[in-house]
Amino acid sequence: MKEPFKILSALFIGTVVLRAIYSTPINIFGIYPQIDNIFSILFLFYILVNSIKKPTFSSLNQPVRYTLYFTFFYLILLNSYTLIKEIIFQDELFSLFFKRILRDLINLYLILFVIHYSRIYRYKLVIMKSVILTLIILIISTIFAEWFLSAGFIPNLREVHGIDRNTGFLGMNANGASIFYNIVLGFALADLKCNPLKTQKKLDYMIISLSIIAVMLMVSKTGFIILISILLLFFYSNVRKLRFYIKEIIFIIGIMIVVYFWIGDQMTTRIQYQISGKEDTYSTRISYNEIYLKKAFSDKDILWFGHTDQPRIHKQNPHNLLVYTFYYGGIFFILILLFIYLRMIWFSISARYRIYSYVLLPVILGSLSGFTDYTVWFPMMVGLVQKDEI
């Protein structure tokens, strides 16, 4: 694997999720107005000019394929459909639609190369180092979001009941960001379990530590529940082999204790708000979902084609990917999603593919109680778990 490929792919991986750094006047043919897409263009240009061997779907196993289907469905099909309905009578939005779809198509195409060549050990280490550096940048931008804002950057800032819910350069809402970080954590746990090499394990430890810190910084109850679920899954699946994973388990427990005493007070406060009823977000979300479902079933147009004008009840989207897809996409789209979703559940409980459950679980659980902008890091993290060499 040539060095330019490694460098450009690492830069692509690191910047593709940094959607909220700053706007830039750079405009390439009117398509890429933001700096975080520049490395996508450079990586794509290098691949095309040097005729890098294209990966095929047949080289990927089923869990990887279905996570690619899932990401394609969400980023391209569902987003295209909802955007098209918005721009039918608003020509000025067509340019935005074109840019988003082209950007996501290119990123999905590029991630195929990353997944395929990640089965080369040395290249996988490069990817993992890029992930670590990106997590560090995201955590710093979250902790010092206000400073970055005053310096001219555009990190995501939000405060709820006096609690900071910043996501920094990631740009998502806090619940979505917590799902994102749990996906990364799931990969590191799976990799820690199936790869005995010391160099790689050190990188896994770093990713685990940074992911746990990032999840806790999001102060998301959904994210915290998913975090605990993944860790319990890891402990439970290794009970019979406890003596082989005692170091890993002690390390994870130690990290959780340190992180809790460092930034756990805000999470404790949010849980207390939930228990006391001061901020009962789960009951609120369930009630919103019920309203959306009743409205969909009572209107044949919504039932078959989804809603046409993107209304939001009480300014809230459904906090459930299945309800969101049904309401905005109709029966056709929800059937596609359900098929992919059930396949991911099957992979999680199948003995043959159970190692992937660590990465799939955040999406399976997160889709039921949250909503996020799924990025190409999801299929990449599943693809990195593949153990066969090329």
C-alpha positions in Angstrom: 0.0 0.0 0.0 1.6 3.3 -1.1 2.1 6.1 1.3 -0.1 8.7 -0.5 -3.0 6.3 -0.3 -2.5 5.9 3.4 -2.1 9.6 4.1 -5.1 10.7 2.0 -7.4 8.0 3.3 -6.4 8.9 6.9 -7.2 12.6 6.2 -10.5 11.6 4.5 -11.5 9.4 7.5 -10.6 12.1 10.0 -12.3 15.0 8.3 -15.4 13.3 6.9 -17.1 13.6 10.4 -15.9 17.1 11.1 -18.9 18.8 9.7 -18.9 21.8 12.1 -15.4 23.3 11.9 -15.9 26.5 9.8 -17.3 27.6 6.5 -14.9 28.5 3.8 -15.1 30.5 0.6 -13.5 27.6 -1.3 -15.9 26.4 -4.0 -15.1 23.7 -6.5 -17.5 23.8 -9.4 -20.2 24.9 -6.9 -20.3 21.5 -5.3 -18.0 21.5 -2.2 -18.3 24.7 -0.2 -16.9 23.3 3.0 -13.3 22.5 3.9 -14.1 19.1 5.4 -14.9 17.7 1.9 -11.6 18.8 0.3 -9.9 15.6 1.4 -12.7 13.5 -0.1 -12.0 15.2 -3.4 -8.2 14.6 -3.1 -8.6 11.0 -2.1 -11.1 10.3 -4.9 -8.8 12.1 -7.4 -5.8 9.9 -6.3 -7.8 6.7 -6.6 -9.0 7.6 -10.1 -5.6 8.9 -11.4 -3.7 5.9 -10.1 -6.3 3.3 -11.1 -6.4 1.8 -7.6 -8.1 -1.6 -7.7 -11.8 -1.2 -7.0 -13.2 -3.4 -4.2 -16.2 -5.6 -4.9 -19.2 -6.4 -2.7 -18.3 -10.1 -3.0 -15.2 -9.4 -1.0 -17.3 -8.2 2.0 -19.1 -10.4 4.4 -22.8 -10.0 5.1 -22.7 -7.7 8.2 -20.5 -5.2 6.3 -22.8 -5.3 3.3 -25.9 -4.7 5.3 -24.4 -1.8 7.2 -23.5 -0.3 3.8 -27.1 -0.9 2.7 -28.3 0.7 5.9 -26.1 3.8 5.4 -27.0 4.0 1.7 -30.7 3.8 2.6 -30.4 6.6 5.2 -28.0 9.0 3.6 -29.1 8.6 0.0 -32.6 7.0 -0.4 -34.4 8.5 2.6 -32.7 11.8 2.6 -33.2 12.2 -1.2 -36.9 11.4 -1.0 -37.5 13.8 1.8 -35.4 16.6 0.2 -37.1 16.0 -3.2 -40.5 16.6 -1.6 -39.2 19.8 -0.1 -37.8 21.2 -3.4 -40.7 20.4 -5.7 -41.9 24.0 -5.4 -38.6 25.5 -4.2 -36.0 25.6 -6.9 -33.4 27.3 -4.8 -33.1 24.1 -2.7 -32.1 22.0 -5.6 -28.5 23.0 -5.4 -28.4 22.0 -1.7 -30.0 18.7 -2.6 -27.5 18.0 -5.4 -24.5 18.8 -3.2 -25.6 16.6 -0.3 -26.4 13.6 -2.4 -23.2 13.8 -4.4 -21.1 14.3 -1.3 -22.6 11.3 0.4 -22.3 9.1 -2.7 -18.7 10.0 -3.0 -18.0 9.3 0.7 -19.7 5.9 0.5 -17.7 5.0 -2.6 -14.5 6.0 -0.8 -15.3 4.1 2.4 -15.5 0.9 0.3 -11.7 1.3 -0.4 -11.0 1.9 3.3 -13.0 -1.2 4.3 -11.4 -3.4 1.6 -7.8 -2.4 2.3 -8.2 -2.3 6.1 -7.6 -6.1 6.0 -4.0 -5.2 5.4 -2.6 -5.1 8.9 -0.3 -2.0 8.5 -3.0 0.0 6.8 -5.5 -0.9 9.5 -3.2 0.6 12.0 -3.1 3.8 10.0 -6.9 3.9 10.1 -7.0 3.3 13.8 -4.5 6.1 14.4 -6.6 8.4 12.3 -9.7 7.5 14.4 -7.8 8.2 17.6 -6.6 11.6 16.4 -10.1 12.5 15.2 -11.6 11.5 18.6 -9.1 13.7 20.4 -10.0 16.7 18.2 -13.7 16.1 18.7 -13.3 15.8 22.5 -11.2 19.0 22.7 -13.7 20.9 20.4 -16.6 19.7 22.8 -14.9 20.7 26.0 -13.7 24.1 24.6 -16.6 24.7 22.3 -17.2 28.3 23.5 -13.6 29.2 23.0 -13.6 27.8 19.5 -16.8 29.7 18.8 -15.2 33.0 19.9 -12.2 32.1 17.7 -14.3 32.1 14.6 -15.1 28.3 14.3 -18.7 27.0 14.3 -18.8 24.1 16.8 -22.2 22.8 17.9 -23.2 24.3 21.3 -26.4 23.7 23.3 -27.4 24.0 26.9 -30.4 22.2 28.5 -31.5 23.0 32.1 -28.0 24.4 32.8 -26.2 21.3 31.4 -23.9 21.7 28.5 -24.9 19.4 25.6 -22.1 20.5 23.2 -20.9 18.2 20.4 -18.1 20.4 19.1 -16.9 19.9 15.5 -19.1 16.8 15.1 -22.1 19.0 14.6 -24.8 16.5 15.5 -27.3 16.7 18.4 -26.0 15.2 21.7 -28.1 12.0 21.4 -26.9 11.3 17.9 -23.3 12.0 18.8 -23.5 9.6 21.7 -24.7 6.8 19.3 -21.8 7.8 17.0 -19.2 7.4 19.8 -20.8 4.1 21.0 -20.4 2.7 17.5 -16.6 3.5 17.8 -16.5 2.0 21.2 -18.2 -1.1 19.9 -15.5 -1.5 17.2 -12.7 -1.2 19.7 -14.2 -3.8 22.0 -14.8 -6.2 19.1 -11.2 -5.7 17.9 -9.8 -6.1 21.4 -11.6 -9.5 21.6 -10.5 -10.9 18.2 -7.0 -9.5 17.7 -4.2 -10.6 20.1 -1.4 -8.3 18.7 0.0 -6.0 21.3 0.4 -2.9 19.0 -3.2 -3.1 18.0 -4.4 -3.7 21.5 -2.8 -0.5 22.6 -4.7 1.4 20.0 -7.9 -0.3 21.1 -7.3 0.8 24.7 -6.9 4.4 23.5 -10.1 4.3 21.4 -12.0 2.7 24.3 -10.9 5.4 26.7 -11.6 8.3 24.3 -15.0 6.8 23.3 -16.2 6.5 26.9 -15.1 10.0 27.7 -16.9 11.3 24.6 -20.1 9.4 25.4 -20.2 10.8 28.9 -19.5 14.4 27.6 -22.7 14.2 25.5 -24.7 13.8 28.8 -27.2 11.6 26.8 -29.3 9.2 28.8 -29.8 7.1 25.7 -26.1 7.1 25.0 -25.4 6.1 28.6 -27.8 3.2 28.4 -26.2 2.0 25.2 -22.7 2.4 26.7 -23.6 0.3 29.7 -25.3 -2.3 27.4 -22.2 -2.7 25.3 -19.9 -3.0 28.3 -22.3 -5.6 29.9 -22.3 -7.5 26.6 -18.5 -7.5 26.6 -18.3 -8.7 30.2 -21.0 -11.4 29.8 -19.6 -12.8 26.6 -16.2 -13.2 28.3 -17.4 -14.7 31.6 -16.2 -18.2 30.6 -12.8 -16.8 29.5 -12.5 -14.3 32.3 -8.8 -15.2 33.0 -7.9 -14.3 29.4 -9.6 -10.8 29.6 -9.0 -9.8 33.2 -6.6 -7.0 32.1 -9.1 -5.6 29.7 -12.0 -5.8 32.1 -10.0 -4.1 34.9 -8.9 -1.4 32.4 -12.5 -0.7 31.3 -13.8 -0.6 34.9 -11.0 1.8 35.8 -11.7 4.1 32.9 -15.4 4.2 33.8 -14.6 5.1 37.4 -12.2 7.9 36.4 -14.5 9.3 33.8 -17.5 9.2 36.2 -15.7 11.1 38.9 -14.4 13.6 36.3 -17.6 14.4 34.3 -20.2 12.0 35.7 -22.1 14.6 37.8 -24.0 16.0 34.8 -25.1 12.6 33.8 -26.2 11.9 37.4 -28.2 15.2 37.3 -30.0 14.2 34.1 -30.9 10.8 35.5 -32.3 12.4 38.6 -34.3 14.8 36.5 -35.7 11.8 34.6 -36.6 9.9 37.8 -38.2 13.0 39.5 -40.2 13.9 36.4 -38.5 17.3 35.9 -37.2 16.2 32.5 -39.1 13.1 31.6 -37.9 13.0 28.0 -38.7 9.3 27.4 -42.4 9.8 28.1 -42.4 12.9 25.9 -40.7 11.1 23.0 -43.2 8.2 23.3 -46.1 10.6 23.2 -44.7 12.3 20.1 -44.1 8.9 18.4 -47.7 8.0 19.1 -49.0 11.2 17.6 -46.9 10.7 14.5 -48.1 7.1 14.1 -51.8 8.0 14.6 -51.5 10.7 12.0 -49.8 8.4 9.5 -52.4 5.6 9.9 -55.3 8.1 9.6 -54.0 9.7 6.4 -53.7 7.4 3.3 -51.3 9.8 1.6 -48.9 9.7 4.5 -49.4 6.0 4.9 -48.3 5.3 1.3 -46.1 8.2 0.4 -45.0 9.8 3.6 -45.8 13.4 4.6 -45.1 15.9 1.9 -44.1 19.1 3.7 -41.9 18.0 6.6 -44.0 19.3 9.5 -42.7 18.8 13.0 -45.2 18.3 15.9 -44.3 20.7 18.6 -41.0 21.4 16.7 -39.9 17.8 17.4 -39.0 15.1 14.9 -39.8 11.5 16.0 -37.0 10.2 18.3 -37.2 6.9 16.6 -35.7 6.0 13.2 -38.5 3.6 12.4 -41.3 6.1 13.2 -39.4 8.8 11.3 -39.0 6.6 8.2 -42.6 5.5 8.3 -44.0 9.1 8.7 -41.7 10.8 6.1 -41.2 7.9 3.7 -44.4 5.8 3.9 -44.8 2.0 3.6 -42.3 1.4 0.9 -39.4 3.0 2.8 -40.3 1.5 6.2 -40.4 -2.0 4.7 -36.9 -1.6 3.3 -35.6 -0.3 6.6 -37.3 -3.1 8.6 -35.7 -5.7 6.4 -32.2 -4.3 6.9 -32.9 -3.6 10.6 -34.0 -7.2 11.3 -31.0 -8.5 9.4 -28.7 -6.5 11.7 -30.5 -7.9 14.7 -30.0 -11.4 13.3 -26.3 -10.8 12.8 -26.1 -9.6 16.4 -27.5 -12.9 17.8 -26.0 -15.3 15.2 -23.1 -17.3 16.6 -21.3 -16.9 13.3 -21.4 -13.1 13.3 -21.8 -12.3 17.0 -18.5 -10.4 17.2 -20.3 -7.6 15.2 -22.9 -7.2 17.9 -20.7 -4.7 19.7 -20.9 -2.3 16.7 -24.4 -3.1 15.6 -26.0 -2.8 19.1 -25.6 1.1 19.3 -27.6 1.5 16.1 -30.2 -1.2 17.0 -30.9 0.4 20.3 -30.3 4.0 19.3 -32.8 3.8 16.4 -35.5 3.0 18.9 -35.0 5.8 21.3 -33.0 8.4 19.4 -32.3 9.8 16.0 -28.9 10.7 14.5 -27.2 11.5 11.3 -25.5 8.2 10.5 -22.1 8.8 8.9 -19.9 6.5 6.8 -18.0 5.7 10.0 -20.7 3.2 10.8 -20.0 0.7 7.9 -16.3 1.5 8.3 -16.3 0.4 12.0 -18.1 -2.8 11.1 -15.7 -3.4 8.2 -12.7 -2.9 10.5 -13.8 -5.9 12.5 -13.3 -8.2 9.5 -10.4 -10.6 10.2 -9.6 -12.2 6.9 -6.6 -10.8 5.0 -6.4 -9.8 1.4 
